[in-house]
Amino acid sequence: MIIKDAPIVLETKGMTKRFPGVLANDHVDLKLHKGEILALLGENGAGKSTLMNMIYGLYHPDEGEIWIKGEKVRLNDPGDAIARGVGMVHQHFQLVPVMTVAENVMLGAEITRGLYLDQRTAVTKVHELSMQYGLEVDPTAVIEDLPVGTQQRVEIIKALYRNADILILDEPTAVLTPQEAHELFRIMNDLTEQGVSIIFITHKLKEVLAVADRVGVLRGGKYVGTADPKTATEASLAELMVGRKVILQVDKAKAQPGEPVLKVSDLVVKDDRDQIAVDGLSLEVHAGEILGVAGVQGNGQREFVEALTGLRPVVSGKAVIAGQDITHAPPRTITELGVAHIPEDREKHGLVMPYTLADNMVLNRYYQKPYANGIILNQEKIDQDGAALVEKYDVRTPSVYTPASSLSGGNKQKVIVAREFSREMKLLIANQPTRGIDVGSIEFIHNQIVAQRDEGVAVLLVSAELDEVLGLADRVAVIFDGRIVKTLSIAEATRERVGLLMAGSDA
């Protein structure tokens, strides 16, 4: 908790950064006090990541100053920032999967004994940091064997190992379960009590109100205001972010379900380690309804969706879409049946990063008319339709010729949603459709999903956000240990009951 008149440990003055066609930061003034959690809010493309990347030395400002602990500094690279006590935990972890925790932590700051790495000292220091800050990580564990929440702790230890006392957390809860997020907040509070100052970037307004000492808001590259989480509400923060009132509750009529579009019977699927992840799962999704799958992440959701979309082989069981058996069908066959897919990992399965936005908009139909005539692409039509979708779905980009890799996470998600929603479909499989997206975009995407339902599309919604499932779904199927343990009508699906079922209890 911030102490009144606590010293300012980080300040930016007039920070400005331009990219071709974009003013990312426009004379931003920001202050961070010692021992404070400052939540930084803003829409996708508001300039949050750009500002943090300048504070961390990844970008250089075109104008403005950075002051750290009372001294004006020039940060040429992250090494300069680290040397001044600034650490950053990125949304996408920077860890080597096959190496141990201690090896990852010491990477780039190796301790040697003669010609050899002194791993024993590194293990000891990691253990000491783990105990000091309540991070509870085994220094000898291999990264790929650890759950996502523990991997994030490793990233925090990496920063503390380099003596960071100013910590930037970029979307730290985007891939965490509610339990892991709650544990992260405990760690954040423990860190601030020991003098660490934290900038916390998130889109989740409930988290801001729960953990922040102060809230700063960026909009359109400008710093537009500060809010007190003690008096602010989710609605007031959303309005400050977007510049208009945002409807946080999904407004939808009662579903009018029709015939089953998706039938899954006794499906068995293995994970990447050749272990059973989906264990005899059965469910049905009807035309004109949203079936929400609720569960703690890691209970087979990813493998289930990948099996349905042809991205992962099925061991046994059966999946039928629109009367056609797709159990062992390739992705293109499934897509051509009228299946739209918003994947969990937008960068791995949703986009081709070096491709332009226009080309990414037609990844699932580039070979069809009007985008192709035989082997000849109609690039003019691809670019024209891409520009129309960019405008309709409010993708923040200088042009349709921009590579997908240059977009913020939320704008990447908008490109995928635009592509999938812009064609005829019978079944929409949406896996974490609003992960890492701001409240204005969440409102838009939720309304689009409901509109598809109302047009008779069957929607399978898989989300780690229980609020999202309960807000959108007409029925809720709870997954635990690779099985659907209970399917409830939305009237029966109270937060308490679903929460117990998610934990494996017979609610």
N, C-alpha and C positions, 0 to 999 in steps of 0.2 A: 504494500500500500504506500502511495506517495506521501511523504512527509512535507508539510507546508514549508515553502522556501528551500526545499532540497536543491542542491546545486544542479545546474544544467550540464549534462555530460556530452550531449550531442546537439548541434544546432545547424540548420541550413538557412542561408540567407540568399534570397533571389535566385534559387536554383532553376536553371532553364536548360532544356535539352530538346534539340530539333532532329528529326529524321526526315528523309525525303517525303514531302507531302504531309508531315505530321509534326505538330508542336506537342511533344509528349509531356513536358513539364514547363509551366509558365510562371516563373518567378515565385517559386514555392519557398515559404518560410515555415520551418518546423523546429520544435524544441522537444527534447527528451530529458527528463529529470532522473537523477540517481534513484534506483530502487523502484522505478515506475513501470507499469505495463501500459503502453500507449497503443491502443487499437487503431489501425489505419484502414479506413473503409473507402470504397470507391467502386464505380462500375468497372467492368472489363474495359481496358483501354483508357482508364482515367489517369494513368501515369504512376501507379503505386510501385510496380516492379522496376520501372525506369529510375525512379527516385532512389529506391533501395540499392539498385545496381551501381548508382553513382556513389552512394555512401560506402559501398563495399569495394569500390575501385574498379569495377568491371567496365563502367562507362565513365567518360570525362564530361563534365558540364560545359555547355557553350558559354554560359554566364553563371555567376553566383559563387558563393563561398561555403565551405564546410568547416565547422569548428568542432573540435573534439577536446573535451576537458579544458575548455578555455583557450585553446590554441588553434589558430587558423592553419589548415593543413591542405596539402595537395596529395591526392591519392593516385598514384600512377597505375597501381594494380592491386589485386586483393592482398598481396603480401604486405603492402603499406598499411592497409586497413587492419589486417590481423595484428601487425606490430603495434598498432595503437589501441588494441583491445576490442576490435569490432569482429564479430562472428556472424555468419549467415547460414541458416538452415533452409535450403531450397525446397520448393514444392516437390520436385523430382529428386530423390536422394542421390547423392554423389558417392556411392559406395561400390566397392568391388565385391561381387557376390561370393567368389570362391576364397576370399581371404577372411581371416578371423577378425573379431572386433578390435583387438589390440593392433593388428597389422593395419587395419583401415584407419584407426585413430592416429597412428604415428606416421602414416603415409605423407611425405612432404615435410615432416618434422622429425626425421628418424634419429633415434639415439643409437650411437655406435660404441662398441668397445673394441678398440683396435680396428681391424678390417671387417669386423662382424657386427650385425645388427644386435643391439641389446634388447631382445624381446622381453626378457624377464623384467627389466626395469619398466618397460612400457606396460606390461600386464599389471604390475604393482600400482603404477600411477593411475591407470584406467580404473582399477578396483577402488583405489582411494577416492577418486572423483565420483565414482558410482555411489559409494557409501555416503560421501559428504553431501551430495545433492539428492539422495533418495532415488537414484536412477535405476538401480537394480539390473545390471547387465553383466553377463559372464564374459570376461575379456577373451576367453579362449574359444568361444562359440563361433561357428562359421556363419557369416552374414546370411547366406541363402537359406539357412535353416531357421532363421528368426522370423517371428511375425512382424508385420509392418510397424506396429506400435513400438516394438523393441528396436527396430532399425532406426526409427526416428530418435530414440534416446541415444543411439550411437552417434548420430549427427550432432546432437547437443553436446555430448561428451567430447567430440572432435573439436568443437569451438572452445569448450572450457579447458581442454588440454593445452590449447594455444593461448591461455590466459585471457579469454574474452570476458569483458564485463559489460559490453553492449551487444545484445543478441537480437538479430533480426530473424523472425520466424515467418516464412512466406507460406501461407495457406497450410499451417501445420496439421490441421484436423481433416484435410480433404480426403485422406485415405484411411482414417481411423474409425474404429467402432465407437459407439457412444461411451463404452466403458474405458477404452483407451484414451479418448478425448478428455474424460473426467480425470484420469490419472495424469495426463499432460498438464491440466490446469493446476493440479496439486504441485507438480514439479515447477511450474512457472512461478507460483507463489513462494515456494521454497527458495528459488533462485533470487527473487527480488528481496526476500528477507535477508539474504546474504550479500546484498549490495549490487546485484546484477540488474541492469536496465534492459527492458524488452520492448521492441516494436513488433506488434502482433498483427499481421495482415490476414484478414479473413472476410468471407462473405456471409458468415453465419451470425445473424444479429443476436440470437439468444446467447451465443458464446461471448460476444462482446459485453453484453449486459452482466454476464456472470463473472467475468474475470478481469475486465479492464479497469484501470484507474481513471483514464481519460480517453476520449475518442476524437481522432482527427479525421476529416473527410476531404478527399480529393474529388473534383468533378471537372471533366474536360481539361485535365492537366493543371488546374488551379487548386490551391488550398482554399476551401470555401467555408470552413468553420470547425469549431470544436464543440463537443457535447460532453455532458457529465452523465456517466452511465447510471448514477443514482436517481436522476430525474428523467432521463431519456426513456423512450419506448421503442420497440421494434418499428412501429409505424413512423415515428418522428425521425429515426435514423435512416430508414428507407427513403423518406421524402428528401432528406438532406443529401443523400447519395445521388438520387436520380433527378431531383429538381421538380418532382411532381408527386402527387399522392399515389401510393402503390397498394394494390389490393393483395394482402398477404394470404388471405383465405381463398381457396379455389371455389369459384361459383359454378355449380353444375346442376343440371336437372337429373332426375332419377333415370338410371339406365334402362334401356329397352333391349335386353339381350335376345339374340336370335340363336341360330344353330351353332354348334361347336365349330370353330375354325382350326384350333390346335388341340390335338389329343395326344397325350404322352402317357405311355403305359410301361411301368416297371423298368424305367431307364437306368442303366448302369454305365457310368463313365469314370475313367481314371484321370488322376491329375498328372502333373509333369514328373512326379517321382514314382509313377506307376502304382500309386495307391488308389483305392476306391474313394472317389470324391462324391459321386452321385450314386446312391445306393437304393435302387428300386423305386425311383421317384415316379409318381403319377399325378397328372392334373389335366384339366380342360380349360380352354379359354373360348368364350363365345363371341360371336359377332356383336358389336355394340356394347361391349363391357370392358372395364379395366380390371384385370386381375393383378393385384399387387403381391409380390413375393417379399415377405419380411423375414429378416434373419440377421444374426451377427455375421459379419463378413468372414469368409473362410469356411462356410458350411456347405460348399458345393455350388454356390450361385454362378461363379465364373465358368466353371466347367459345364454346368447345365446349359447356359446361354451359348457357349462356344459349340456344344454338341448340336443344339438346335439350328445354328447358323452355318454348319458345315466346317467349322474351324477346328474341331476336335473329334476323333473317332469315337464311336459308340461301342461299348463292350457287348451289351445285350439290351433287350427291351425294344420299344418301338415309338417313333414320333411320326404323326400324320398331320399334314397341313393341307387344308382345303380338299380333303379326301385323298391326297397323294402321300404315299410313304416316302419320307425324306430321311429316314434313319441313317443311311450311308450316302446321302446325296452331297455333291460338291456345292460350295457357296453360290456359284452362278445359277445353278438349277433352282436353288431355294429362293434366290433373289427374284428370278423370273416368274416364280409362283405368286409374287406379290407380297414378299416379306421385306419389310424395312427394318434396319438394325442400327441402333445407337449403341456402339460398343463401350465397354467399361474403360478400356485403354484407348483413348482417342488418337494417341500418337502411333501406337503399334498397329491397331486394327482399323482406325477410322480415316486416316489421311496418309498421303504420300508427301512427306515434308518438303522436298525440293520443288514439287509441282506448284504451279500457280493456283490461286483460289478457283479460277474458272475451270481448270482441268480437274481439280478435286471435286467440283460440283457434279461431274459426270462420270466418276469412277465406275459406277455400276451400270452405266448405259452408253458409254462412249462409242461402243461398236454398233449401236443401233441408229436408225434414222430418227431425227434429222441431223445427228451429230457425225454420222459417217455414211459414206457411200462405198460399200466394199471395204477396201483397205485405206481409203482416202478420208481423212478427218476433215470435217467442216469447222475449222477453228473459229471462223467469224461467228457462227451460230453458238458455239460453245462459250465464247467470250461474251456474246450478247446476253444469253440466258444467265450466265454467271453474274453479270452486272445487275440484272434484275433481281436475282436471289439475294445478292449482297445488300441491295437497298431494302427489299421486303423484310429480311431477317435482321437488319440493322447490324451487319458485320462491320466492325470498326477497322477500316483498312484504307490505305491510300488509293488502291486500285485492285481490280480483279487479276492483275498480272503479278501481284505480290506473292512470294512463296509462302506456303502455309506455315513454314518453320518460323516466320517472323511475327506471327500473331500471338497475342496473349492466350492463355489456356481457355478462357471463356469464349473468346472469338473463334478459336479452333472448334469448340463445341457447337457454336452457332452454324459454322460451315457444314458440319455433319448433319445437324438437324435440318438445315435448309435443303441439302441434297436428298435426304431420306423422305422428307415430307412433301417434296415437290413432284411426286409421281404417284400413280395409282397403287394402292396397297390393300391387302386383305388382313394382314397381321403386322402389327408393330411390336418389335421386341426392343424395349428401352431399358438398357442396363446403366444405372447411375446417370440418368439423362441431364441432371443439373449440377453435377459435381464441379465445383470450382467456378460457378457462375453467379453473377451478381443478382440482387433481388429483382431488378427490373426485367432481366432476361429470364429469370425463373418464372415470373408471372407470365411472360409471353409464351414460354415453352409449355408450361402447364395448360394454358388456354388452348394451345395448338393440339396437345394430346387429347384434351377433352373434345375438341372439335372433330378430331379423327374418330373418336369413339361415337360421337353423335351422328357421323356419316356412315356408321355400320362397321368400322374397322375393329377387329379384335386387338386388344392391347395387353401385352404382358409386360408389366412394370417391375423391374428388379431394382431395389434401392436400399442403401444402408441407412437412409434417413427415414426414420419411422414416421416423422411428421409428414413427409412427402407421400408415403404409402397410405397413411390414414386420410390424408387430404384428397388424394386422387382416386383411390381404388373403390370399386363397387363390391368386390370381394377380396379378402386377404387370405393368402396361403402362407403359412408359417413354415419355414424350412429350418431343420436342425439335423446336423450330422448327415447331410445328403439326402434327407427324406422330407416330404411334406407331412408334418405331424398333425396339422389341423387346417381346415379351410373354413373361414368364418364370413358371414355377411358383414357388411360395414357396420350395421347396427350392433352386432355382437362384438366387434373388434375394438374393445377399449384398449387404451394404452397399457393399462396394468395387465390385462389378460394376454395381449400379444407379447408384452415384455416377458412374462413368465414362460410362455411357449417358446420364445426365442432362446431362453436359457435352458430349455430342455425339461421344464416342469409340465406336468399334466394339468394345465389350467382348465 
